[in-house]
Amino acid sequence: MVEKDVTLSIHLTEDDTETVAVTRLDLQGEHFEGEGRARRNPIDPPYPVIGEELAIARALSELHNRLMEAAQDKIDKHLVH
């Protein structure tokens, strides 16, 4: 059995109306990144955790898509004859 730890980092940048999340993952020498944004409607009360949750979820979704594409590319290249 082989065990590995993989580290995912999430960096948040916020101002009064926008939150940006950047996810980074290094996996066996490959670097993957995703970005997500959330904007607060000016008429809504400030509640930063909602923007953080939305931005992080969107960044993770983009990261998911990039990882899936990389895996599919490897399948196509190495396993499909």
A tleap script that builds the chain and sets N, CA, C and O, in Angstrom:
source leaprc.protein.ff14SB
mol = sequence {
  NMET VAL GLU LYS ASP VAL THR LEU SER ILE
  HIE LEU THR GLU ASP ASP THR GLU THR VAL
  ALA VAL THR ARG LEU ASP LEU GLN GLY GLU
  HIE PHE GLU GLY GLU GLY ARG ALA ARG ARG
  ASN PRO ILE ASP PRO PRO TYR PRO VAL ILE
  GLY GLU GLU LEU ALA ILE ALA ARG ALA LEU
  SER GLU LEU HIE ASN ARG LEU MET GLU ALA
  ALA GLN ASP LYS ILE ASP LYS HIE LEU VAL
  CHIE
}
set mol.1.N position { 0.849 -1.171 0.000 }
set mol.1.CA position { 0.000 0.000 0.000 }
set mol.1.C position { 0.899 1.240 0.000 }
set mol.1.O position { 1.898 1.308 0.716 }
set mol.2.N position { 0.521 2.197 -0.808 }
set mol.2.CA position { 1.228 3.473 -0.877 }
set mol.2.C position { 0.293 4.565 -0.389 }
set mol.2.O position { -0.864 4.644 -0.803 }
set mol.3.N position { 0.805 5.398 0.490 }
set mol.3.CA position { 0.033 6.548 0.953 }
set mol.3.C position { 0.750 7.811 0.530 }
set mol.3.O position { 1.979 7.875 0.544 }
set mol.4.N position { -0.022 8.814 0.156 }
set mol.4.CA position { 0.537 10.096 -0.252 }
set mol.4.C position { -0.307 11.211 0.332 }
set mol.4.O position { -1.523 11.086 0.473 }
set mol.5.N position { 0.355 12.295 0.665 }
set mol.5.CA position { -0.345 13.514 1.043 }
set mol.5.C position { -0.247 14.478 -0.121 }
set mol.5.O position { 0.825 14.669 -0.695 }
set mol.6.N position { -1.364 15.081 -0.462 }
set mol.6.CA position { -1.415 16.091 -1.514 }
set mol.6.C position { -1.968 17.352 -0.872 }
set mol.6.O position { -2.999 17.323 -0.200 }
set mol.7.N position { -1.277 18.447 -1.086 }
set mol.7.CA position { -1.695 19.697 -0.455 }
set mol.7.C position { -2.428 20.577 -1.448 }
set mol.7.O position { -1.963 20.811 -2.563 }
set mol.8.N position { -3.571 21.056 -1.022 }
set mol.8.CA position { -4.372 21.996 -1.785 }
set mol.8.C position { -4.323 23.313 -1.034 }
set mol.8.O position { -4.604 23.357 0.164 }
set mol.9.N position { -3.968 24.385 -1.726 }
set mol.9.CA position { -3.985 25.692 -1.070 }
set mol.9.C position { -5.088 26.541 -1.676 }
set mol.9.O position { -5.400 26.445 -2.863 }
set mol.10.N position { -5.660 27.365 -0.834 }
set mol.10.CA position { -6.706 28.292 -1.252 }
set mol.10.C position { -6.324 29.666 -0.739 }
set mol.10.O position { -6.110 29.861 0.457 }
set mol.11.N position { -6.241 30.607 -1.648 }
set mol.11.CA position { -5.888 31.984 -1.299 }
set mol.11.C position { -7.093 32.877 -1.603 }
set mol.11.O position { -7.645 32.830 -2.703 }
set mol.12.N position { -7.498 33.690 -0.622 }
set mol.12.CA position { -8.632 34.596 -0.790 }
set mol.12.C position { -8.166 36.043 -0.816 }
set mol.12.O position { -7.296 36.451 -0.046 }
set mol.13.N position { -8.766 36.809 -1.720 }
set mol.13.CA position { -8.589 38.253 -1.773 }
set mol.13.C position { -9.980 38.862 -1.755 }
set mol.13.O position { -10.850 38.472 -2.533 }
set mol.14.N position { -10.183 39.826 -0.857 }
set mol.14.CA position { -11.512 40.413 -0.710 }
set mol.14.C position { -11.440 41.931 -0.634 }
set mol.14.O position { -10.468 42.505 -0.143 }
set mol.15.N position { -12.495 42.559 -1.132 }
set mol.15.CA position { -12.720 43.981 -0.864 }
set mol.15.C position { -14.196 44.118 -0.497 }
set mol.15.O position { -14.838 43.124 -0.158 }
set mol.16.N position { -14.733 45.306 -0.558 }
set mol.16.CA position { -16.122 45.514 -0.115 }
set mol.16.C position { -17.165 44.830 -0.988 }
set mol.16.O position { -18.270 44.550 -0.524 }
set mol.17.N position { -16.830 44.556 -2.243 }
set mol.17.CA position { -17.841 44.012 -3.148 }
set mol.17.C position { -17.448 42.708 -3.832 }
set mol.17.O position { -18.310 42.043 -4.407 }
set mol.18.N position { -16.186 42.323 -3.788 }
set mol.18.CA position { -15.766 41.137 -4.538 }
set mol.18.C position { -14.825 40.267 -3.717 }
set mol.18.O position { -13.989 40.761 -2.960 }
set mol.19.N position { -14.982 38.967 -3.885 }
set mol.19.CA position { -14.077 37.981 -3.294 }
set mol.19.C position { -13.521 37.135 -4.431 }
set mol.19.O position { -14.262 36.679 -5.302 }
set mol.20.N position { -12.216 36.935 -4.411 }
set mol.20.CA position { -11.545 36.089 -5.398 }
set mol.20.C position { -10.837 34.972 -4.648 }
set mol.20.O position { -10.098 35.222 -3.696 }
set mol.21.N position { -11.066 33.744 -5.081 }
set mol.21.CA position { -10.388 32.580 -4.508 }
set mol.21.C position { -9.528 31.951 -5.595 }
set mol.21.O position { -9.967 31.790 -6.734 }
set mol.22.N position { -8.306 31.600 -5.236 }
set mol.22.CA position { -7.407 30.887 -6.141 }
set mol.22.C position { -7.005 29.592 -5.446 }
set mol.22.O position { -6.481 29.608 -4.332 }
set mol.23.N position { -7.258 28.473 -6.116 }
set mol.23.CA position { -6.859 27.173 -5.588 }
set mol.23.C position { -5.631 26.706 -6.346 }
set mol.23.O position { -5.512 26.912 -7.554 }
set mol.24.N position { -4.719 26.074 -5.618 }
set mol.24.CA position { -3.495 25.548 -6.235 }
set mol.24.C position { -3.258 24.132 -5.726 }
set mol.24.O position { -3.403 23.842 -4.538 }
set mol.25.N position { -2.890 23.264 -6.655 }
set mol.25.CA position { -2.618 21.876 -6.328 }
set mol.25.C position { -1.419 21.416 -7.137 }
set mol.25.O position { -1.395 21.571 -8.357 }
set mol.26.N position { -0.429 20.853 -6.469 }
set mol.26.CA position { 0.703 20.236 -7.148 }
set mol.26.C position { 0.574 18.730 -6.963 }
set mol.26.O position { 0.434 18.234 -5.845 }
set mol.27.N position { 0.624 18.013 -8.086 }
set mol.27.CA position { 0.440 16.568 -8.053 }
set mol.27.C position { 1.471 15.927 -8.965 }
set mol.27.O position { 1.396 16.063 -10.186 }
set mol.28.N position { 2.413 15.243 -8.387 }
set mol.28.CA position { 3.458 14.526 -9.118 }
set mol.28.C position { 4.111 15.395 -10.189 }
set mol.28.O position { 4.262 14.984 -11.339 }
set mol.29.N position { 4.489 16.592 -9.789 }
set mol.29.CA position { 5.191 17.488 -10.694 }
set mol.29.C position { 4.306 18.342 -11.580 }
set mol.29.O position { 4.806 19.212 -12.292 }
set mol.30.N position { 3.020 18.116 -11.553 }
set mol.30.CA position { 2.109 18.948 -12.344 }
set mol.30.C position { 1.436 19.970 -11.434 }
set mol.30.O position { 1.110 19.680 -10.283 }
set mol.31.N position { 1.238 21.162 -11.971 }
set mol.31.CA position { 0.624 22.257 -11.223 }
set mol.31.C position { -0.752 22.540 -11.814 }
set mol.31.O position { -0.896 22.721 -13.023 }
set mol.32.N position { -1.752 22.575 -10.953 }
set mol.32.CA position { -3.118 22.864 -11.367 }
set mol.32.C position { -3.616 24.066 -10.574 }
set mol.32.O position { -3.278 24.233 -9.403 }
set mol.33.N position { -4.418 24.895 -11.223 }
set mol.33.CA position { -4.932 26.092 -10.565 }
set mol.33.C position { -6.364 26.349 -11.010 }
set mol.33.O position { -6.733 26.087 -12.155 }
set mol.34.N position { -7.156 26.863 -10.091 }
set mol.34.CA position { -8.521 27.268 -10.406 }
set mol.34.C position { -8.794 28.614 -9.764 }
set mol.34.O position { -8.212 28.950 -8.733 }
set mol.35.N position { -9.680 29.380 -10.378 }
set mol.35.CA position { -10.043 30.689 -9.830 }
set mol.35.C position { -11.550 30.815 -9.790 }
set mol.35.O position { -12.249 30.383 -10.706 }
set mol.36.N position { -12.038 31.406 -8.729 }
set mol.36.CA position { -13.466 31.661 -8.597 }
set mol.36.C position { -13.697 33.051 -8.038 }
set mol.36.O position { -12.901 33.556 -7.247 }
set mol.37.N position { -14.787 33.659 -8.453 }
set mol.37.CA position { -15.125 35.020 -8.017 }
set mol.37.C position { -16.560 35.070 -7.529 }
set mol.37.O position { -17.427 34.325 -7.986 }
set mol.38.N position { -16.781 35.970 -6.587 }
set mol.38.CA position { -18.138 36.252 -6.116 }
set mol.38.C position { -18.234 37.752 -5.906 }
set mol.38.O position { -17.330 38.375 -5.349 }
set mol.39.N position { -19.339 38.322 -6.359 }
set mol.39.CA position { -19.571 39.763 -6.197 }
set mol.39.C position { -20.839 39.973 -5.389 }
set mol.39.O position { -21.859 39.320 -5.609 }
set mol.40.N position { -20.747 40.897 -4.453 }
set mol.40.CA position { -21.909 41.237 -3.632 }
set mol.40.C position { -22.730 42.293 -4.344 }
set mol.40.O position { -22.199 43.293 -4.828 }
set mol.41.N position { -24.010 42.061 -4.401 }
set mol.41.CA position { -24.918 43.059 -4.925 }
set mol.41.C position { -24.890 44.249 -3.961 }
set mol.41.O position { -25.018 44.052 -2.753 }
set mol.42.N position { -24.726 45.467 -4.460 }
set mol.42.CA position { -24.632 46.631 -3.563 }
set mol.42.C position { -25.821 46.812 -2.629 }
set mol.42.O position { -25.685 47.439 -1.579 }
set mol.43.N position { -26.984 46.276 -2.988 }
set mol.43.CA position { -28.147 46.435 -2.100 }
set mol.43.C position { -28.195 45.374 -1.002 }
set mol.43.O position { -28.986 45.483 -0.065 }
set mol.44.N position { -27.339 44.336 -1.121 }
set mol.44.CA position { -27.314 43.291 -0.098 }
set mol.44.C position { -26.438 43.723 1.078 }
set mol.44.O position { -25.464 44.451 0.889 }
set mol.45.N position { -26.773 43.284 2.275 }
set mol.45.CA position { -25.923 43.604 3.427 }
set mol.45.C position { -24.598 42.838 3.320 }
set mol.45.O position { -24.550 41.753 2.741 }
set mol.46.N position { -23.532 43.403 3.876 }
set mol.46.CA position { -22.250 42.692 3.823 }
set mol.46.C position { -22.286 41.443 4.708 }
set mol.46.O position { -22.598 41.517 5.897 }
set mol.47.N position { -21.969 40.323 4.120 }
set mol.47.CA position { -21.902 39.047 4.820 }
set mol.47.C position { -20.789 38.260 4.147 }
set mol.47.O position { -21.059 37.377 3.333 }
set mol.48.N position { -19.525 38.573 4.482 }
set mol.48.CA position { -18.375 38.073 3.730 }
set mol.48.C position { -18.298 36.558 3.560 }
set mol.48.O position { -17.788 36.084 2.544 }
set mol.49.N position { -18.789 35.793 4.526 }
set mol.49.CA position { -18.644 34.344 4.420 }
set mol.49.C position { -19.374 33.798 3.187 }
set mol.49.O position { -18.938 32.798 2.616 }
set mol.50.N position { -20.458 34.421 2.774 }
set mol.50.CA position { -21.177 33.955 1.583 }
set mol.50.C position { -20.305 34.122 0.350 }
set mol.50.O position { -20.205 33.206 -0.466 }
set mol.51.N position { -19.679 35.274 0.207 }
set mol.51.CA position { -18.780 35.490 -0.918 }
set mol.51.C position { -17.601 34.533 -0.901 }
set mol.51.O position { -17.175 34.045 -1.947 }
set mol.52.N position { -17.070 34.263 0.296 }
set mol.52.CA position { -15.959 33.321 0.408 }
set mol.52.C position { -16.382 31.927 -0.030 }
set mol.52.O position { -15.671 31.258 -0.780 }
set mol.53.N position { -17.544 31.497 0.445 }
set mol.53.CA position { -18.040 30.166 0.076 }
set mol.53.C position { -18.262 30.048 -1.423 }
set mol.53.O position { -17.855 29.063 -2.040 }
set mol.54.N position { -18.902 31.043 -2.005 }
set mol.54.CA position { -19.161 31.005 -3.450 }
set mol.54.C position { -17.866 31.028 -4.252 }
set mol.54.O position { -17.705 30.244 -5.188 }
set mol.55.N position { -16.941 31.918 -3.897 }
set mol.55.CA position { -15.685 32.023 -4.643 }
set mol.55.C position { -14.872 30.739 -4.526 }
set mol.55.O position { -14.312 30.266 -5.515 }
set mol.56.N position { -14.804 30.174 -3.323 }
set mol.56.CA position { -14.060 28.923 -3.139 }
set mol.56.C position { -14.711 27.788 -3.918 }
set mol.56.O position { -14.019 27.016 -4.582 }
set mol.57.N position { -16.033 27.680 -3.845 }
set mol.57.CA position { -16.723 26.618 -4.590 }
set mol.57.C position { -16.466 26.744 -6.087 }
set mol.57.O position { -16.259 25.737 -6.764 }
set mol.58.N position { -16.475 27.952 -6.603 }
set mol.58.CA position { -16.229 28.165 -8.036 }
set mol.58.C position { -14.783 27.857 -8.397 }
set mol.58.O position { -14.513 27.300 -9.461 }
set mol.59.N position { -13.854 28.214 -7.521 }
set mol.59.CA position { -12.446 27.902 -7.779 }
set mol.59.C position { -12.213 26.393 -7.742 }
set mol.59.O position { -11.477 25.856 -8.569 }
set mol.60.N position { -12.837 25.712 -6.787 }
set mol.60.CA position { -12.700 24.250 -6.721 }
set mol.60.C position { -13.339 23.582 -7.933 }
set mol.60.O position { -12.832 22.575 -8.426 }
set mol.61.N position { -14.436 24.131 -8.410 }
set mol.61.CA position { -15.076 23.589 -9.605 }
set mol.61.C position { -14.157 23.714 -10.820 }
set mol.61.O position { -14.031 22.779 -11.611 }
set mol.62.N position { -13.522 24.866 -10.959 }
set mol.62.CA position { -12.584 25.044 -12.067 }
set mol.62.C position { -11.397 24.104 -11.912 }
set mol.62.O position { -10.938 23.520 -12.894 }
set mol.63.N position { -10.895 23.951 -10.690 }
set mol.63.CA position { -9.797 23.026 -10.439 }
set mol.63.C position { -10.219 21.601 -10.793 }
set mol.63.O position { -9.457 20.860 -11.414 }
set mol.64.N position { -11.418 21.227 -10.401 }
set mol.64.CA position { -11.969 19.916 -10.743 }
set mol.64.C position { -11.945 19.695 -12.253 }
set mol.64.O position { -11.502 18.648 -12.725 }
set mol.65.N position { -12.419 20.679 -13.002 }
set mol.65.CA position { -12.453 20.549 -14.459 }
set mol.65.C position { -11.055 20.380 -15.039 }
set mol.65.O position { -10.860 19.580 -15.954 }
set mol.66.N position { -10.090 21.117 -14.525 }
set mol.66.CA position { -8.713 21.009 -15.031 }
set mol.66.C position { -8.105 19.650 -14.701 }
set mol.66.O position { -7.397 19.069 -15.523 }
set mol.67.N position { -8.377 19.145 -13.504 }
set mol.67.CA position { -7.880 17.818 -13.149 }
set mol.67.C position { -8.521 16.738 -14.019 }
set mol.67.O position { -7.845 15.809 -14.460 }
set mol.68.N position { -9.819 16.862 -14.261 }
set mol.68.CA position { -10.503 15.888 -15.113 }
set mol.68.C position { -9.962 15.913 -16.540 }
set mol.68.O position { -9.783 14.863 -17.157 }
set mol.69.N position { -9.703 17.100 -17.057 }
set mol.69.CA position { -9.127 17.215 -18.403 }
set mol.69.C position { -7.745 16.593 -18.463 }
set mol.69.O position { -7.422 15.897 -19.426 }
set mol.70.N position { -6.926 16.831 -17.452 }
set mol.70.CA position { -5.575 16.258 -17.427 }
set mol.70.C position { -5.642 14.732 -17.366 }
set mol.70.O position { -4.895 14.045 -18.063 }
set mol.71.N position { -6.534 14.209 -16.534 }
set mol.71.CA position { -6.687 12.757 -16.437 }
set mol.71.C position { -7.175 12.178 -17.763 }
set mol.71.O position { -6.672 11.148 -18.213 }
set mol.72.N position { -8.144 12.830 -18.386 }
set mol.72.CA position { -8.663 12.341 -19.661 }
set mol.72.C position { -7.591 12.382 -20.739 }
set mol.72.O position { -7.498 11.463 -21.553 }
set mol.73.N position { -6.779 13.436 -20.757 }
set mol.73.CA position { -5.677 13.515 -21.723 }
set mol.73.C position { -4.711 12.343 -21.541 }
set mol.73.O position { -4.245 11.761 -22.521 }
set mol.74.N position { -4.415 12.003 -20.292 }
set mol.74.CA position { -3.510 10.880 -20.027 }
set mol.74.C position { -4.147 9.553 -20.439 }
set mol.74.O position { -3.470 8.683 -20.986 }
set mol.75.N position { -5.440 9.397 -20.179 }
set mol.75.CA position { -6.142 8.193 -20.613 }
set mol.75.C position { -6.072 8.066 -22.126 }
set mol.75.O position { -5.747 7.003 -22.654 }
set mol.76.N position { -6.380 9.160 -22.820 }
set mol.76.CA position { -6.362 9.136 -24.281 }
set mol.76.C position { -4.978 8.834 -24.824 }
set mol.76.O position { -4.839 8.121 -25.818 }
set mol.77.N position { -3.971 9.363 -24.187 }
set mol.77.CA position { -2.599 9.203 -24.671 }
set mol.77.C position { -2.010 7.832 -24.353 }
set mol.77.O position { -1.303 7.251 -25.176 }
set mol.78.N position { -2.299 7.320 -23.166 }
set mol.78.CA position { -1.606 6.115 -22.703 }
set mol.78.C position { -2.445 4.847 -22.677 }
set mol.78.O position { -1.890 3.749 -22.717 }
set mol.79.N position { -3.748 4.965 -22.612 }
set mol.79.CA position { -4.562 3.780 -22.420 }
set mol.79.C position { -5.466 3.447 -23.584 }
set mol.79.O position { -5.884 2.297 -23.716 }
set mol.80.N position { -5.778 4.389 -24.416 }
set mol.80.CA position { -6.670 4.128 -25.544 }
set mol.80.C position { -5.813 3.819 -26.768 }
set mol.80.O position { -4.949 4.602 -27.164 }
set mol.81.N position { -6.074 2.688 -27.337 }
set mol.81.CA position { -5.253 2.278 -28.502 }
set mol.81.C position { -6.037 2.385 -29.773 }
set mol.81.O position { -5.515 2.085 -30.847 }
savepdb mol mol.pdb
quit
